[in-house]
Structures are given as structure tokens and as C-alpha cells.
């Protein structure tokens, strides 16, 4: 349920960099000063492909770091740098107890130098989410909170609520947004254009149209394999 003032207020947005997604997001991008909740069955999958264009843009516009609170994996810096992200501006905070994760997230939101916050909070409560939402609102901060897909039926103060699924491609269900509900999921590529081109080139080398009768196996490219491992 939305209140009248919430619907009337037009929050500032950061374009996602994905045309199909911007077309269904109110204002045409990720809302600033609001909680964006991303639900996943497998934590970490496709997160960078979904958020990297917007994070790259905000790093160009602002000088502060992007804070990752308790990420389930360590970001692969060379792969992210190859896609244009300034990895020296990523600040990873490891916090195991639930209370420590919440504290680190709220403190990052209240820090004037921080550009955006990504937090993995699998056991967060509704009232705690509301406090984080208010902190993001006060500082006009980009805030993404990641939770388990099983929490989709629990109430949430999030302005935007998404269910992120898929393996070979991204299937993004918009569970909650300002305005009318979205019936069909948004289909997005699971790899960047550059990586898709590299994989296609490797596939064409491995599967020639008329292979010779006796051919030595192609040597694996370590660098390409590492790049292909980017979520």
C-alpha cells in the first residue's frame, strides 16, 4: 500500500544502463534515497551484471567509495575493471553477526563520502529495513539490500522490490514499484556485451565448420576463463 505523498514525490534516479529495465523502473532508473530490495535464491549470482552500469556511472559523478557489506564472495577485480568499474573505489566490509551487518550498513549510509551501499542481510527484520530506508532517504543514497527469495512474502518498506532469477539469462520479477504492478518479468542478458563477444569467438574456434581429421586440442585461455567466471 502506497501513501499519497509517497506517490507524489518524484525521487532522483540513477539510470541502470539496461534499456529494458529502465523502461519499467519509475523515473527510468534506480531510485536514490530509497531502499531497493533484491531477493535471490543463490546469493551473488548476476549482481554485477545488474548493477555494474549504474555503479560505474555514479563513480564518475561522485568521489566516494561504493561500500559492500558482508558480500558472499570476494569481487574479482580484473574482471570488473575490464568492464569499466574503478575497483579501487570498492570498500568491502566483512561482518558476520547480524547486528554487526546492520550497524555497518547504517554507518555507511550516514557517511557523507559514500556513493552507494550494497548489503547482504539474510536475517533482517522489517523495522530494521525501515531504519535503513530512512537513513538512505536522509542522505539521498543508493541502497541495495539482498535477501533470500523465501522472504518475498514478508512485508518490506522497500520502494522497489525485485526477484532476481535465472542462470544463462537474467529473469527479473518486479514485485513492488511505484505505480501499477508489472505482470511479466524483465529478461536481461547474463553477460556483458564484451564477454558475450569473447565467448562467441572462443566457441567458433573450438567448433570449426569442417574440422581436420587430426587436430591438436586448442590451448585454454586462462584470462578468458577468469573473465567468463564474472557473475
N, C-alpha and C positions, 0 to 999 in steps of 0.2 A: 504494500500500500504506500502510495506517494502522497505527501502533503503538498498543498498548493504552492507555498514558497519554494519547495524543492524543485517543482516542475518549472516554475517561472524563472528561477536562477539559471543562467547560461554559463556553466563553468568553462574556464580556459582549457584548451586541449592541446595535446602533442600528437600530430599525425603518426599513425602506426607504421606508415611506409608500405602497407599492404592494401592495395586499392579495394579488394573485395571486403576487407574488414572495415576500412574507413567508411565504406558505403552504408554499413549497418550500425556504426557507433554514433550515438548522439553527438552532434557537433563535428563529426568527421575525424575523431581521434581519441586517444586515451585521455580521460579527464584528469586534470590537475586538481590538487586539493580534495581528493576523494579516495576512498578505498576501492580498489579493483581486486576482486577475489577470483582466483584461478583454481579450479578443482581438477585433480588428476588422480588416476588410479596408479600410475607409475611416476613418482616424483622426479622432476627434472627433464622428462622427455619433451623435446621440441620447444623448451622455454626460450632458448636463444634465438631460434628461428622466428618465434613470435614477437619477441621484444627487442631484438638487436637493432632494427632500423630506427626505432624511436629513441633507444638509449644512445645510439650514435649521434642522432640529431641533438639531443639535449646536452651531450658532452660538447658539442660545437657551440651551443648557446650559453652554457654556464660553466663555471670554472671548478665546481666542487666534485667530489667523488660520487660514484654510484655504490651504495652500500648493500652487500649481500649478507643477510643474517641467517646463519645455520644452513647453507646450501647443502643438498645431499651429495654433491660431487664438487671436485675442485675444477674450476674453469680451465679449459685448455687454451692458454694464452695465444700461442702462434696461430691457431685456427681462427680465433676471434679477431686477432689483429689483421689476418688476411682478409677478413670481411669488413674492415674499416673501423673496428672498435679500438679505442685507446685503452688498452688493458692496464696501463699504469694508473688509470683512474678508477679501477675496481678495488673496493675495500671489502675483504671477506672477514666476517666476524663469526667465530665458532663459539656456540653457546649450547650446551647440552640440556641443562634443566629448563623446564618450560618457563619458569619465572625469569630466568636469565635471558631467554629469547625475547620475551615480551619487553623486558627492560631495555635491551639493546635496540630493539626496533623503535620504541618510543623515543629513546635518546637520540637516535639517528634522525628521526623525523623532526625533532626540535633543534637540531644543529643547523645553523644558518648556512653553512658551507655545503651541505649535502644536496646533490641534484636529484636523486631518486633513491628509493628504498625497495628492495626485494626481500621478503621474509618468508621462511618456511615455518609455519606454525600449525602443526598437525593436531594439537590438543587445545587450541584457543577457544575461549567461551565468547558468547555473543556480546556481553558487556565489555569484554576486553577488546573485541573488534571495534566496538563503538568508540572506545577511548582512542584507539589508533586512528580511526576515521576522523575524529575531531582534531587530533594533532596534525594530520595531513592537511586538513582544511585550514587550520590556522596558519600554516606555513606555505600553502599552495604547492604542496609537494606531490610528486608522483609516488604512489604507493601500490605495490602489488603484494598480496598475501596468498601463499599457496597452501592448500589444504587437500585432504583426501576426498576422492569422489563420493564416498559414502556419506559425507556431510552435506550433500546437496539439499536434503530435506530439512536441515536445521535452519532456523531464522538467521538472517545476516543483515547488518546495516549497510552493506556494500552498495555503492551507486551502480556498479557494473559487476555482474557475476557470470563467470564463464566456466564451461565444462570442456576441458581440453583432452581430446582422444585421438586415436589413430596411430599407425606405425609408419607405413610408406607414404602417407599423406596426413595432413592435419585436418581433423574434423572438430570444429569449434561450435559448440552449442551456447547460444546466448540465453542464459536462464533468467537474467534480470537486467533491465536497462530502463532509462527514462523513455517514456513513450510506449507504443504498442509492443506486445511480445513478438519475438521472432520465431516463426514456426519451424523453418528449415535451418539446419546447421550451415555454417560457412566453411567451404572447402578451401584449404590453403596448401601450398607446396611445403613439403617437409625438409627441403634442402634449398640453399641459396642458388641463384642462377649460375654463379661461378662454379659451385660444387657440382651442380647438375651437368654442366658442360664438361667438367673433368671426368665425371663418372661415365658419361656417354662416350667420350673419347677413349677411355680405357676399355669400355665394352667393345667398341669397334675394333680395337687392336687385338683383343682376346678372341673375337669371333669373326674372322675374316670370311668373306663370302665363299671363297674357294681355297680352303686350307691345303697346304702341301702335304704329300704323303708322309713325309718325315719332317716334323718341325720341333725345334727345341722349345721348351716352355718359356714363356715370357718372364723376364725378371720382375718381381714385385717392386712397386714404388713405395718405399717406406713413407715418404712425405705425403703421398696421395692417400695411403691407408689411414694415416693420422688425421688428415683432413676429413675423410669420409666418416670418421668417428664423431664429428661435431654433432651434438644433438640438434 
